């Protein structure tokens, strides 16, 4: 799978863009704030219909521009498809091969990306919310229909929380909460079970990748942290838990039970990695996750995903940086790499270099 043409107009600070990326490694160099990550966001939005930087897709629109129009031509198994996303304040429109996909799930599955960003390296010691976002990025690539599931859950959760916050002035609050409890429970179980299934698939690849990176013999594992009712997969038990917690939820104005409280545990030598692993070992754990994610998506979809590598090489030590690029060099995938200095990217062949300055992306060499 590879992008053969990429275009963007009205996206953040990017000058209207027409790009024909190389089939392997595309290296975008420039100072911070010039637009390198904005380019990766364009690719990510086209693939997932979400931004990895904001919950409001309209934030990706260039200041004073009415809309952002993003387009890509993607080749997979000798079949070329045309993707377009137009983002306007409060609205987005999507076309695939010039037609609106119905249902929207038809948009997904043939254009998969994996994102690796500097903030990911801190995820093992970050907040549970950071780890949920990190986990869900992988789930979206593995099972694209998960996006609609997550959106349905978030919609019901927002409605239930609104009733909780305004219950004092709403006589129908108990009846409304009962309705939302019944809607929330099956969605909550499906989200939690999908995450758990993903971790089960990822875990052996993750452990093997960590050993390849560190040669340490230290066992590592991944643990899904969720409520017992969700782990049991019992809709009635989840509804009962929501009823049980209702007084507390009313006091807080928010729902206590659900996959929005899930977490991922990184286990290191049979202990919590966040407590016992060194900073270098924690970074190796995240690098192992991303290596495992690439392999899992390749195995699942029959084609390697496109990798978006956002200035990660400057954050890794020498040995892990070398491992990363040796690993990528022996895999036939297309990669978009941003960096402040091209020398950080330890790839001598199959690369095209670009410079990014004030939103303008210019090639500086030919593929080699």
C-alpha positions in Angstrom: 0.0 0.0 0.0 1.3 3.5 -0.8 0.1 7.0 -1.4 1.0 8.0 -5.0 -0.5 11.5 -4.8 -1.3 13.8 -1.8 -3.0 17.2 -1.9 -4.1 19.7 0.7 -5.6 23.1 0.5 -6.5 25.2 3.6 -4.9 22.8 6.1 -3.3 24.6 9.1 -0.2 26.6 7.9 0.5 24.4 4.8 0.9 26.2 1.5 -1.5 24.5 -1.0 0.2 21.2 -1.5 0.6 18.8 -4.4 2.9 16.0 -3.5 3.9 12.7 -5.3 5.6 10.8 -2.4 8.3 8.3 -3.0 7.4 4.6 -2.5 9.5 4.0 0.6 11.0 6.7 2.8 9.9 10.3 2.6 12.0 12.5 4.9 10.7 16.0 5.8 13.2 18.2 7.6 12.8 21.6 9.1 12.7 23.7 12.3 9.9 23.3 14.8 6.7 25.1 13.8 7.2 25.0 10.1 4.5 22.5 9.3 6.0 19.1 9.3 3.5 17.6 11.7 0.7 19.3 9.8 1.6 17.2 6.8 1.3 14.0 8.9 -2.0 15.2 10.2 -3.3 15.5 6.6 -2.4 11.8 5.9 -3.8 10.7 9.3 -7.2 12.5 8.8 -7.5 11.1 5.3 -7.0 7.6 6.7 -9.0 7.7 9.9 -11.3 10.8 9.6 -9.8 11.9 13.0 -6.9 14.1 14.0 -4.3 12.8 16.4 -3.8 16.4 17.7 -7.3 17.6 18.6 -10.8 16.3 19.2 -12.2 19.1 17.0 -11.3 18.4 13.4 -12.2 22.0 12.5 -9.0 23.0 14.3 -7.1 21.7 11.3 -8.6 24.4 9.1 -6.2 27.2 8.2 -6.9 30.5 10.0 -9.3 32.6 7.9 -9.8 29.7 5.4 -13.5 28.6 5.0 -12.5 24.9 4.8 -9.7 22.4 4.4 -9.7 20.1 1.4 -7.6 16.9 1.7 -7.1 14.4 -1.1 -5.0 11.2 -1.6 -4.7 8.6 -4.3 -3.7 5.3 -2.7 -2.6 2.1 -4.4 -3.1 -1.3 -2.8 -2.7 -4.6 -4.6 -2.6 -2.7 -8.0 -5.9 -1.0 -7.3 -6.0 2.7 -7.1 -8.5 4.5 -4.9 -9.3 8.2 -4.4 -9.9 9.6 -0.9 -11.2 13.1 -0.2 -12.1 14.8 3.1 -13.5 18.3 3.2 -13.5 19.8 6.7 -15.6 22.8 7.5 -16.6 24.3 10.9 -19.0 21.8 12.5 -19.1 19.5 9.4 -17.0 17.2 7.3 -17.8 15.5 4.0 -16.1 12.4 2.8 -15.9 10.8 -0.7 -14.3 7.6 -1.9 -13.7 7.3 -5.6 -15.8 10.4 -6.1 -18.9 9.0 -4.2 -20.2 9.3 -0.7 -19.6 6.0 1.0 -22.7 4.5 2.6 -22.4 3.2 5.2 -19.3 5.2 6.2 -17.5 1.9 7.2 -16.9 1.3 3.5 -14.4 4.2 3.6 -12.1 2.3 5.9 -10.0 -0.8 5.5 -7.9 -0.2 2.4 -5.9 2.8 3.7 -4.3 2.1 7.0 -1.7 4.2 8.8 0.4 3.8 12.0 1.4 7.0 13.8 4.5 7.2 16.1 4.9 10.6 17.8 7.3 11.8 20.4 4.6 12.1 23.1 4.0 8.3 22.7 7.4 7.7 24.3 6.0 9.0 27.6 2.8 7.0 27.5 3.7 4.3 30.0 4.2 7.0 32.7 1.4 9.2 31.4 -2.2 9.4 32.3 -4.8 6.7 31.7 -6.5 9.0 29.2 -3.2 9.2 27.3 -3.0 5.4 27.3 -6.6 5.0 26.1 -6.0 7.3 23.2 -2.7 5.4 22.4 -4.6 2.1 22.6 -7.5 3.2 20.5 -5.3 4.5 17.7 -4.1 0.9 17.3 -7.7 -0.5 17.5 -8.9 1.9 14.8 -6.3 0.6 12.4 -6.9 -3.1 13.3 -10.7 -2.9 13.2 -11.8 0.2 11.3 -15.5 -0.3 12.2 -14.4 0.5 15.8 -14.6 4.2 14.9 -18.4 4.1 14.5 -18.7 2.0 17.7 -16.6 4.6 19.7 -18.6 7.5 18.3 -21.9 5.8 19.2 -20.7 5.2 22.7 -19.4 8.8 23.1 -22.8 10.2 21.9 -24.7 8.2 24.5 -22.2 8.9 27.2 -22.5 12.7 26.5 -26.3 12.5 26.7 -26.2 10.5 30.0 -23.7 13.0 31.5 -25.9 15.9 30.5 -28.8 14.4 32.3 -26.6 13.8 35.4 -25.5 17.4 35.4 -29.1 18.8 35.0 -31.0 16.2 37.1 -32.1 18.7 39.7 -34.3 20.5 37.2 -35.4 17.5 35.2 -38.3 15.5 36.5 -37.8 12.8 33.9 -34.1 12.2 35.0 -34.6 8.7 36.4 -36.5 7.5 33.3 -33.9 9.1 31.0 -31.0 7.6 32.9 -32.7 4.2 32.6 -32.9 4.6 28.9 -29.3 5.7 28.6 -28.1 2.9 30.9 -29.8 0.3 28.5 -28.1 1.9 25.5 -24.7 2.4 27.1 -24.2 -1.1 28.5 -23.9 -3.2 25.2 -21.7 -0.5 23.6 -19.5 -0.4 26.7 -19.0 -4.2 26.6 -18.2 -4.2 22.9 -15.6 -1.5 23.2 -14.0 -3.1 26.2 -14.0 -6.6 24.6 -12.5 -5.2 21.3 -9.7 -3.5 23.2 -9.0 -6.7 25.1 -9.0 -8.8 21.9 -6.5 -6.3 20.4 -4.1 -6.6 23.3 -4.3 -10.4 23.1 -3.3 -10.2 19.5 -0.6 -7.6 20.1 1.0 -9.2 23.3 3.2 -11.9 21.7 4.4 -9.6 19.0 5.1 -6.9 21.6 7.2 -9.3 23.8 9.2 -10.5 20.8 9.9 -7.0 19.6 11.0 -5.9 23.1 13.5 -8.8 23.2 14.8 -7.9 19.7 15.3 -4.3 20.8 16.9 -4.9 24.2 18.4 -8.4 24.1 17.7 -8.4 27.9 15.7 -11.6 28.5 13.3 -9.5 30.6 9.7 -10.6 30.3 7.2 -7.9 29.3 3.4 -8.1 28.9 0.3 -5.9 28.4 -2.7 -5.9 30.7 -6.2 -4.6 30.0 -7.5 -2.7 33.0 -11.3 -2.5 33.1 -14.3 -2.8 35.4 -15.3 -6.4 36.4 -18.7 -5.9 34.9 -17.2 -5.1 31.5 -14.6 -7.9 31.7 -17.5 -10.4 32.4 -19.3 -9.2 29.3 -22.7 -9.2 31.0 -25.1 -6.5 29.9 -27.3 -6.9 32.9 -24.3 -6.6 35.2 -23.2 -3.3 33.6 -26.8 -1.9 33.8 -26.9 -2.9 37.5 -23.5 -1.3 38.0 -24.7 2.0 36.5 -27.8 1.9 38.7 -25.6 1.1 41.7 -23.3 4.1 41.0 -26.1 6.5 40.2 -26.0 8.5 43.4 -22.2 9.0 43.0 -22.7 9.9 39.3 -25.3 12.5 40.2 -23.0 14.1 42.7 -20.1 14.1 40.2 -22.2 15.0 37.1 -20.4 12.2 35.2 -20.6 8.5 34.6 -18.2 6.4 36.7 -18.5 3.0 35.0 -17.5 2.4 31.4 -14.6 1.9 29.0 -13.9 5.6 29.2 -12.2 4.6 32.5 -10.2 1.7 31.0 -6.4 1.6 31.2 -3.5 -0.3 29.7 -0.9 -1.8 32.1 2.7 -2.2 30.8 4.2 -5.0 32.7 8.0 -5.2 33.1 9.7 -8.2 34.8 6.3 -9.0 36.3 5.9 -5.5 37.8 4.4 -2.2 36.7 6.8 -0.7 34.2 5.9 2.8 35.1 7.4 2.2 38.6 10.2 -0.2 38.0 11.5 0.4 34.4 14.1 3.0 33.5 13.4 5.8 31.1 15.3 4.0 28.4 13.4 0.8 29.1 10.1 2.6 29.0 10.9 4.0 25.6 11.9 0.5 24.4 8.5 -0.7 25.5 6.7 1.9 23.3 9.0 1.2 20.4 8.2 -2.5 20.8 4.4 -1.6 20.8 4.8 0.2 17.5 6.9 -2.6 16.0 4.2 -5.0 17.0 1.4 -2.8 15.7 3.1 -2.6 12.2 3.3 -6.4 12.1 -0.2 -6.9 13.4 -1.8 -4.6 10.8 0.3 -6.2 8.1 -0.9 -9.7 9.1 -4.5 -8.5 9.5 -4.9 -6.6 6.3 -2.5 -8.4 4.0 -0.5 -5.3 3.3 1.9 -3.2 5.4 0.3 0.1 6.7 1.8 3.5 5.9 4.0 4.7 8.8 3.9 8.3 10.0 7.0 8.9 12.1 6.9 12.3 13.8 10.4 13.4 14.9 10.8 10.3 17.1 14.4 9.6 16.0 15.7 12.6 17.9 14.1 11.4 21.1 15.6 7.9 21.0 19.1 6.9 22.1 21.6 5.8 19.5 21.0 2.0 19.8 17.2 2.2 19.6 17.4 4.7 16.8 19.5 2.2 14.9 17.1 -0.6 15.7 14.1 1.4 14.4 15.7 2.2 11.0 17.2 -1.3 10.6 13.7 -2.7 11.3 12.1 -0.3 8.8 14.7 -0.8 6.1 13.9 -4.6 5.8 10.2 -4.0 5.6 8.6 -3.0 2.3 6.4 -0.1 3.5 5.9 3.6 2.7 7.0 5.9 5.5 6.6 9.7 6.1 9.3 10.8 8.5 9.6 14.3 10.0 12.8 15.5 11.7 14.6 18.7 12.6 17.8 17.3 11.0 18.0 14.8 8.1 21.0 13.2 9.7 18.8 11.8 12.5 17.2 9.5 9.9 19.7 6.6 9.5 18.6 5.5 6.1 20.9 5.6 3.1 18.7 4.2 0.4 15.1 4.4 -0.9 14.6 7.9 0.5 13.4 11.2 -0.9 14.2 14.3 1.1 12.2 17.4 1.5 12.6 20.7 3.3 9.7 22.3 5.1 9.7 26.1 5.7 6.7 28.3 6.6 4.3 25.6 5.4 6.0 25.2 2.0 7.3 21.6 1.2 10.1 21.4 -1.4 12.0 18.4 -2.6 15.8 18.6 -2.2 16.8 15.4 -4.0 15.7 12.6 -6.2 15.0 9.0 -4.9 18.1 6.9 -4.3 
